Amino acid sequence: MDINYELLEETKKEINEMFFWKENIEINKEEYEVINDYDQAYENAFEVFYDYEDLDGLSWVDILEENMAKIWEIVFQSDNYAELSNIINNVDIPKIGENYSIDDSDVIDEIEYEIRLCVKSRLVCGKQNPFFESLFKAYKLGGWPCGWNDGKIVVYVPQNAD
């Protein structure tokens, strides 16, 4: 297995161009479930008891970790897994903290964590992991992926105050 350094550089550029928390963005409702209630999004992202249709009792963090475990499985099956693991765990990505219009440090930390997972997936799988590519796409659009429902990532999009 090879690390995809070229895609890493492309991904870093995409991260630098991201702006989070865009209002009234257009998101494909066949690919994502869109919500506009911040409190509901926060609950989806951080509460363990959120009820997923096919994953009863798992939190959004559980869903993320379950998908990341599939990436690590690929790494650990390679002959040079220790070296690859070290590279993946220490990958340097751009600081994205300035691209927010929100002050909640828990949410900002969660977004940065999830972007890092997307980068790790791209290092291992290229753009071939549907879950992490869909997650990354939602961030590129300016939404906040915050949950899972009926086979779709739930994305929070703020409403314009007008």
Buried (B, 14 or more C-beta within 10 A) or exposed (E): BEBBEEBBEEBBEBBEEBEBBBEEBEBEEEEBBBBEEBEBBBBBBBEEEBEBEEBEEBBBBBBBEEBBEBBBEBBEEBEEBEEBBEBBEEBEBBEBEEBBEEEEEEBBEBBBEBBBBBBBBBBBBEBEBEBBBBBBBBBBBBBBBBBBBEEBBBBBBBEEEE
